[in-house]
Amino acid sequence: MVVGRHAARAYIGSFTAAGGRGVSAAALDQDTGALTVLSSTDEVADPSYLVLSPAGETLYAVSETAEGAVAAYDLGGAEPRLTATPVPVGSAPTHLALHAGHLLAANYGSGSVAAVPLRADGTLAAAPSSVLRHTGSGPHPQRQQAPHAHQVSADPSGRWALSVDLGTDSVRVCALDEDKGQLTLHREVALRPGSGPRHLAFHPDGDRVYVLNELTPTLTVCAWDAAEGAITPLGETPVLTEVPDGDAFPSAVVVDPEGRFLWTATRGTDVISVFALDGPGGAPRLTATVPCGGHWPRDLAVHPSGRYLYAANERSGDVTWFTVDRATGMPVRSGSVEAPAASCVVFG
């Protein structure tokens, strides 16, 4: 997302294999948070996760297919325009990050992180400069037989890239040589066996990391030392007031731009959990859960102003937006827009 100005556009990713429209561009009403879809393009299969260039001129997408690729769209025209043939990176990429002149892709299927160099005009090189393969497994008999890199994210200092692996119950801290395009493992930190970490989010102060676990509905709070590239687990807290007998799979975690609140989404229970970050060291305190406005919230996004929160509800096929009470962090449902098989929202 572009921080520093209030976004006037939003981009929605979706699963074309499930009837999604691919990448949709939407107008964003800055006074209400409302989205209005303007156009869509399905040139790339299953663009389930998106990221914008810092200047907002280029949109990058995964193609979450068995073959797996990443793509770049030029945003200079009336609608996103694919700039070149998608670049293969690994099987089933689920997440993207921009870091040190490269586009990083977390490949769930092949358990790896790929680095693709960015050209001066924002387009992608024809192939990755480096692929860092994860190793290991976990105790879950179906979900953790092999590595499954689910997210990659640059830390606020810009020195490190962190990859979250659901299959190995760990977070890897990586270094990227910008000139050579080479990814190297700096250190790997183990989380609780069977927790199944999926995504993480940094506190704006840059000293804490919140890791959301998918296989158990919990949040692992970690200290972050950017000077050493060290992540240290401090404790684990539930994201639900009760754990149901049926499905409960946390999917996304986002932090308020001012660092006062944190929100998580959980599929199955279809709720957004609200946390206050006013405890010692920014410890999260669960204050409420509210309905996500649809079914199977795959992703959450907070507007750069902190005024609005968005849930991409995959199975009900909509993006629902909420107005955030700035005193309590409570999201109040304000509206929704049809978005079949929605999976991601970013602002530009």
C-alpha distance (Angstrom), angle and dihedral (degrees) to the residues before:
residue distance angle dihedral
M1 . . .
V2 3.78 . .
V3 3.79 111.0 .
G4 3.80 121.6 -164.6
R5 3.79 99.3 52.3
H6 3.77 132.5 47.9
A7 3.77 110.2 -99.5
A8 3.80 120.2 -116.2
R9 3.80 95.9 -173.8
A10 3.76 135.3 48.1
Y11 3.80 130.7 -165.7
I12 3.80 123.3 -149.8
G13 3.80 124.1 -156.9
S14 3.80 122.3 -156.4
F15 3.80 145.7 170.4
T16 3.81 109.9 -95.4
A17 3.82 89.8 -169.3
A18 3.83 87.7 64.4
G19 3.79 95.8 45.7
G20 3.80 98.8 -83.2
R21 3.79 122.5 149.5
G22 3.79 94.7 -127.2
V23 3.80 111.6 -127.5
S24 3.81 114.9 3.1
A25 3.79 126.0 -168.0
A26 3.79 115.9 -147.1
A27 3.78 136.2 -174.1
L28 3.79 114.0 -123.5
D29 3.80 121.6 -147.9
Q30 3.79 103.9 -142.9
D31 3.81 92.5 -159.3
T32 3.81 96.5 54.5
G33 3.81 106.5 15.6
A34 3.80 90.2 -122.9
L35 3.82 120.0 153.5
T36 3.80 125.6 -145.7
V37 3.81 116.4 -171.2
L38 3.82 110.8 -130.2
S39 3.81 104.8 175.8
S40 3.79 143.5 -15.3
T41 3.80 137.8 -153.1
D42 3.80 126.5 -162.2
E43 3.82 98.3 -175.8
V44 3.81 89.8 119.6
A45 3.80 120.5 55.5
D46 3.80 117.6 -121.2
P47 3.83 100.9 -9.9
S48 3.79 90.2 -173.5
Y49 3.80 99.0 161.0
L50 3.80 130.4 37.5
V51 3.79 138.1 -173.4
L52 3.82 130.7 -174.4
S53 3.78 128.8 -137.4
P54 3.84 113.3 -111.6
A55 3.81 91.9 -105.3
G56 3.81 91.8 46.8
E57 3.81 93.0 -122.5
T58 3.81 98.7 114.7
L59 3.78 132.0 42.2
Y60 3.80 120.4 -156.8
A61 3.80 125.4 -158.6
V62 3.77 139.6 -176.6
S63 3.78 120.8 -131.1
E64 3.80 99.5 -141.4
T65 3.78 96.8 -156.2
A66 3.79 132.5 124.5
E67 3.81 89.7 -97.0
G68 3.81 93.0 43.2
A69 3.80 129.2 -156.0
V70 3.79 144.6 167.6
A71 3.80 127.2 -128.3
A72 3.80 139.4 -166.5
Y73 3.81 127.3 -141.3
D74 3.79 126.2 -162.2
L75 3.82 111.3 -133.8
G76 3.78 97.9 -166.0
G77 3.81 94.9 102.6
A78 3.77 136.7 55.6
E79 3.82 91.9 -77.4
P80 3.83 137.1 14.7
R81 3.83 111.5 -73.7
L82 3.81 121.3 -157.8
T83 3.80 107.4 -124.1
A84 3.82 100.8 -160.5
T85 3.78 145.1 -19.8
P86 3.83 110.7 -54.2
V87 3.81 115.1 -97.3
P88 3.84 118.2 -121.8
V89 3.82 111.9 -123.6
G90 3.82 108.1 158.4
S91 3.78 142.0 -59.4
A92 3.82 120.1 -44.7
P93 3.81 102.4 -12.6
T94 3.80 109.4 -157.5
H95 3.80 105.5 177.2
L96 3.81 143.4 30.1
A97 3.80 138.0 -159.3
L98 3.80 135.6 178.4
H99 3.80 113.6 -131.0
A100 3.81 136.3 158.6
G101 3.79 96.9 -16.8
H102 3.80 93.8 -45.3
L103 3.78 140.7 96.1
L104 3.81 109.9 -127.2
A105 3.79 120.7 -155.6
A106 3.81 126.7 -164.9
N107 3.81 108.4 -145.3
Y108 3.79 111.3 -154.9
G109 3.79 96.7 -175.0
S110 3.80 98.5 48.2
G111 3.81 95.9 32.6
S112 3.78 96.6 -126.6
V113 3.79 146.1 111.1
A114 3.80 119.0 -129.4
A115 3.82 127.4 -160.8
V116 3.81 117.3 -150.3
P117 3.84 116.5 -171.3
L118 3.80 117.7 -123.5
R119 3.78 119.3 -134.6
A120 3.80 121.0 -136.0
D121 3.81 91.2 -98.3
G122 3.82 92.2 52.9
T123 3.80 96.0 -103.9
L124 3.78 122.0 129.1
A125 3.78 129.4 -103.3
A126 3.79 114.1 -114.7
A127 3.81 94.9 -106.1
P128 3.81 141.1 11.4
S129 3.79 116.4 -83.6
S130 3.80 90.3 -149.0
V131 3.80 140.9 8.8
L132 3.79 118.4 -161.8
R133 3.80 110.5 -159.0
H134 3.79 120.0 -151.9
T135 3.80 122.5 -140.4
G136 3.79 133.5 -159.1
S137 3.81 140.7 54.1
G138 3.80 141.7 -130.0
P139 3.81 140.1 -132.5
H140 3.82 98.8 -95.0
P141 3.83 104.8 104.5
Q142 3.82 96.7 -145.7
R143 3.80 106.7 25.6
Q144 3.81 103.2 36.3
Q145 3.77 108.0 45.4
A146 3.80 90.3 112.3
P147 3.82 140.4 6.3
H148 3.80 116.7 -65.8
A149 3.79 113.3 -174.1
H150 3.81 103.4 -157.2
Q151 3.79 104.1 171.7
V152 3.79 140.7 14.1
S153 3.80 121.8 -166.1
A154 3.80 136.8 173.6
D155 3.78 115.3 -126.3
P156 3.83 118.9 -119.8
S157 3.81 92.3 -104.2
G158 3.80 91.3 58.7
R159 3.80 91.4 -130.7
W160 3.79 100.7 103.1
A161 3.78 143.8 35.7
L162 3.80 119.1 -145.4
S163 3.79 122.1 -155.6
V164 3.80 122.0 -162.7
D165 3.81 115.5 -148.6
L166 3.80 118.7 -162.6
G167 3.80 92.9 -173.4
T168 3.80 97.6 54.7
D169 3.83 100.8 34.2
S170 3.77 91.3 -124.8
V171 3.79 147.4 109.2
R172 3.80 118.7 -136.3
V173 3.79 123.2 -153.1
C174 3.80 110.6 -150.1
A175 3.80 136.0 -172.2
L176 3.80 122.4 -145.7
D177 3.79 122.7 -155.0
E178 3.81 100.7 -143.1
D179 3.81 94.4 -158.8
K180 3.80 97.0 47.0
G181 3.80 96.8 30.1
Q182 3.80 89.9 -133.1
L183 3.80 121.1 151.7
T184 3.81 116.6 -153.0
L185 3.78 131.6 -178.5
H186 3.81 112.4 -113.0
R187 3.79 97.6 178.4
E188 3.80 142.1 -28.7
V189 3.81 121.9 -138.8
A190 3.80 121.1 -158.4
L191 3.79 121.3 -137.3
R192 3.79 126.6 -165.1
P193 3.84 110.9 -52.6
G194 3.79 111.6 -103.3
S195 3.80 94.8 15.5
G196 3.81 92.6 113.9
P197 3.82 102.9 -149.4
R198 3.81 111.8 -143.6
H199 3.82 112.2 168.8
L200 3.79 139.5 2.2
A201 3.79 136.3 -158.6
F202 3.80 130.5 -163.0
H203 3.77 125.4 -132.0
P204 3.84 109.8 -118.4
D205 3.81 89.2 -115.9
G206 3.80 87.7 64.8
D207 3.80 96.5 -132.6
R208 3.81 100.8 95.3
V209 3.79 135.7 54.7
Y210 3.79 125.7 -163.5
V211 3.83 114.4 -154.3
L212 3.81 117.0 -162.9
N213 3.80 115.7 -149.0
E214 3.81 121.3 -147.4
L215 3.80 103.6 -169.3
T216 3.81 92.4 51.8
P217 3.83 117.8 28.8
T218 3.79 96.2 -118.4
L219 3.78 142.1 115.3
T220 3.81 120.8 -133.6
V221 3.80 113.8 -149.2
C222 3.79 114.7 -149.5
A223 3.78 137.5 -178.3
W224 3.81 115.1 -126.2
D225 3.80 124.5 -151.2
A226 3.80 108.5 -171.2
A227 3.80 93.1 -175.1
E228 3.81 91.2 60.3
G229 3.78 98.8 26.7
A230 3.79 88.1 -124.1
I231 3.80 128.6 151.1
T232 3.81 116.6 -168.6
P233 3.84 122.4 -170.7
L234 3.82 111.3 -131.3
G235 3.79 103.7 175.8
E236 3.77 147.8 -37.8
T237 3.80 128.4 -115.5
P238 3.84 132.1 -174.1
V239 3.80 118.8 -108.3
L240 3.82 93.1 -156.0
T241 3.79 130.7 57.1
E242 3.82 88.1 -137.4
V243 3.79 130.8 17.0
P244 3.83 107.7 -132.2
D245 3.79 125.4 -140.7
G246 3.82 90.9 -119.9
D247 3.77 133.7 52.7
A248 3.79 119.2 -27.9
F249 3.79 112.8 160.1
P250 3.82 117.3 164.4
S251 3.79 111.2 -142.5
A252 3.81 114.2 173.4
V253 3.79 142.5 22.1
V254 3.81 127.2 -167.0
V255 3.80 132.7 174.5
D256 3.78 127.1 -141.7
P257 3.85 110.3 -104.7
E258 3.81 88.9 -120.9
G259 3.81 92.1 49.7
R260 3.82 95.3 -120.5
F261 3.81 99.8 112.6
L262 3.79 142.0 27.2
W263 3.79 129.1 -158.9
T264 3.80 131.7 -163.1
A265 3.80 131.4 -172.5
T266 3.81 124.4 -143.4
R267 3.79 124.0 -163.9
G268 3.80 118.6 -142.9
T269 3.78 93.7 28.9
D270 3.83 85.2 47.7
V271 3.79 95.4 -148.4
I272 3.77 140.2 134.4
S273 3.80 113.5 -136.3
V274 3.79 118.8 -147.1
F275 3.79 121.4 -147.7
A276 3.79 130.4 -174.7
L277 3.81 113.7 -143.7
D278 3.79 96.4 -155.1
G279 3.79 98.3 109.8
P280 3.82 126.6 103.9
G281 3.78 108.9 -60.7
G282 3.80 91.2 2.5
A283 3.82 93.8 -63.5
P284 3.84 109.2 179.3
R285 3.79 118.7 -115.8
L286 3.81 117.0 -163.2
T287 3.80 107.6 -131.0
A288 3.82 104.6 166.2
T289 3.78 148.3 -17.3
V290 3.81 122.2 -138.1
P291 3.83 132.5 -175.5
C292 3.81 113.3 -90.3
G293 3.82 92.1 -133.5
G294 3.81 94.4 -113.2
H295 3.79 143.1 19.4
W296 3.82 129.9 -60.5
P297 3.85 104.1 3.1
R298 3.78 102.9 -149.1
D299 3.78 97.3 177.4
L300 3.79 143.1 14.4
A301 3.79 127.5 -153.7
V302 3.78 129.7 -173.6
H303 3.80 119.0 -152.6
P304 3.82 113.0 -117.7
S305 3.81 89.5 -113.1
G306 3.82 90.5 57.7
R307 3.82 89.5 -129.9
Y308 3.82 97.8 108.0
L309 3.79 136.9 42.2
Y310 3.83 123.8 -162.9
A311 3.81 130.1 -157.8
A312 3.82 119.4 -160.6
N313 3.80 100.5 -149.3
E314 3.79 105.0 -161.0
R315 3.81 103.8 -170.8
S316 3.81 98.5 38.1
G317 3.82 89.1 46.8
D318 3.77 102.3 -129.2
V319 3.77 145.8 103.6
T320 3.80 111.2 -131.9
W321 3.79 121.6 -163.2
F322 3.78 129.1 -154.4
T323 3.79 132.9 -163.1
V324 3.80 109.0 -129.3
D325 3.79 119.3 -135.6
R326 3.79 99.8 -132.7
A327 3.81 92.1 -152.4
T328 3.81 97.2 53.7
G329 3.81 106.4 14.9
M330 3.80 89.1 -123.4
P331 3.84 112.5 152.0
V332 3.81 114.1 -139.2
R333 3.81 115.7 -161.2
S334 3.80 110.3 -112.9
G335 3.82 105.3 167.7
S336 3.79 148.1 -49.7
V337 3.78 141.7 -131.7
E338 3.80 128.6 -147.7
A339 3.80 111.6 -102.1
P340 3.82 113.6 158.7
A341 3.83 113.8 -137.8
A342 3.83 90.7 -3.8
S343 3.78 114.2 -169.4
C344 3.82 110.3 162.6
V345 3.82 143.9 15.9
V346 3.82 127.2 -161.4
F347 3.80 131.4 173.5
G348 3.78 129.4 -131.6
